[in-house]
Amino acid sequence: MKKLLIAAIITGFSVSAFAQATTVIVPIIPVDTVTKKITYAGIVQQAGIRDTLYNRAIHWCGLYFKNSQDVTKVRDKDNGKIEGISRFKFYNTPLKDGTKTDAGVVSFTFTIECKENKYRYKITDFNLKGASYFALERWLDKKDRAYIPEWDNYLTQVDKYMSDFIKSLKKGMLEVAKAKDNW
């Protein structure tokens, strides 16, 4: 009986230690106060006329997306506006041997609007691609009956992807230094 009790205690500590090792700290996910949707947005001051900034944004789309013509649904040069729908894979917590397994695909919409000396980006409408619409805002609700701790891992991946997406956009919108042609 004592051996069984000791084994149960050791197993309990092992499971507890494993659970603590896999705890994920979720970054603060931005939620629009009006729409209540996950929304990454910003206004960036950038020197240039609207057409120049628009052309930089189109060029960035061409570099960032494998098929930018398919991704961008609106290309309105007259108003300096680009709208698109994109997606990315996310993964379950890696197995003990480090193997990553697919968890699904997240879809989102983005808008880039250009004006004189500034542009605005907005990324929203995050959902899990599947047979029915599954808004990612559900992953924020720890009281949801379907909640599982793995959702925290998924949200962390979404935030990381969006951070990289925004950094890439900002870099792509910078003025490119022209090389001097000394011949």
RAHU-V136976 format. One record per backbone hydrogen bond with DSSP energy under -0.5 kcal/mol. CO is the residue of the C=O (numbers start at 1). NH is the residue of the N-H. E is the energy in kcal/mol with one decimal. If there is no record, write none. Layout:
[[CO | NH | E] [CO | NH | E]]
//
This chain:
[[1 | 5 | -2.3] [2 | 6 | -2.8] [3 | 7 | -2.6] [4 | 8 | -2.2] [5 | 9 | -2.2] [6 | 10 | -2.6] [7 | 11 | -2.5] [8 | 12 | -2.3] [9 | 13 | -2.3] [10 | 14 | -2.5] [11 | 15 | -2.7] [12 | 16 | -2.4] [13 | 17 | -2.8] [14 | 18 | -2.4] [15 | 19 | -2.6] [16 | 20 | -2.1] [17 | 21 | -1.7] [18 | 22 | -1.2] [20 | 23 | -0.9] [24 | 26 | -0.8] [27 | 29 | -0.6] [28 | 30 | -0.5] [30 | 39 | -2.3] [32 | 36 | -1.9] [37 | 32 | -2.9] [39 | 41 | -0.6] [40 | 123 | -3.0] [42 | 121 | -2.4] [44 | 119 | -2.0] [48 | 117 | -3.2] [49 | 53 | -2.3] [50 | 54 | -2.8] [51 | 55 | -2.5] [52 | 56 | -2.1] [53 | 57 | -2.3] [54 | 58 | -2.5] [55 | 59 | -2.5] [56 | 60 | -2.7] [57 | 61 | -2.4] [58 | 62 | -2.1] [59 | 63 | -1.5] [60 | 64 | -3.1] [61 | 65 | -2.4] [65 | 68 | -0.6] [67 | 70 | -0.8] [67 | 71 | -1.9] [68 | 72 | -2.6] [71 | 73 | -0.6] [71 | 85 | -2.2] [74 | 83 | -2.0] [75 | 77 | -0.9] [76 | 80 | -0.8] [76 | 81 | -2.4] [80 | 114 | -3.2] [81 | 76 | -3.0] [82 | 112 | -2.8] [83 | 73 | -2.1] [83 | 74 | -2.0] [84 | 110 | -2.5] [86 | 108 | -2.5] [88 | 106 | -2.9] [90 | 103 | -2.6] [90 | 104 | -1.3] [95 | 98 | -2.5] [99 | 95 | -2.6] [101 | 92 | -2.6] [104 | 90 | -2.0] [105 | 129 | -3.0] [106 | 88 | -2.0] [107 | 127 | -2.2] [108 | 86 | -2.5] [109 | 124 | -2.3] [110 | 84 | -2.5] [111 | 122 | -2.1] [112 | 82 | -2.6] [113 | 120 | -2.8] [115 | 118 | -1.8] [117 | 46 | -1.5] [118 | 115 | -2.9] [119 | 44 | -3.0] [120 | 113 | -2.8] [121 | 42 | -2.0] [122 | 111 | -2.2] [123 | 40 | -2.5] [124 | 109 | -3.0] [126 | 136 | -1.7] [127 | 107 | -3.0] [127 | 129 | -0.6] [128 | 134 | -0.6] [134 | 128 | -2.7] [135 | 138 | -1.7] [136 | 139 | -1.7] [137 | 140 | -1.2] [138 | 141 | -1.2] [140 | 142 | -1.0] [141 | 144 | -1.3] [144 | 147 | -1.8] [148 | 151 | -2.0] [149 | 152 | -1.5] [149 | 153 | -0.7] [150 | 154 | -1.9] [151 | 155 | -2.7] [152 | 156 | -2.0] [153 | 157 | -1.9] [154 | 158 | -2.3] [155 | 159 | -2.6] [156 | 160 | -2.2] [157 | 161 | -2.6] [158 | 162 | -2.5] [159 | 163 | -2.4] [160 | 164 | -2.3] [161 | 165 | -2.5] [162 | 166 | -2.6] [163 | 167 | -2.3] [164 | 168 | -2.3] [165 | 169 | -2.2] [166 | 170 | -2.7] [167 | 171 | -2.2] [168 | 172 | -2.5] [169 | 173 | -1.5] [171 | 174 | -1.1] [180 | 182 | -1.0] [181 | 183 | -1.0]]
//
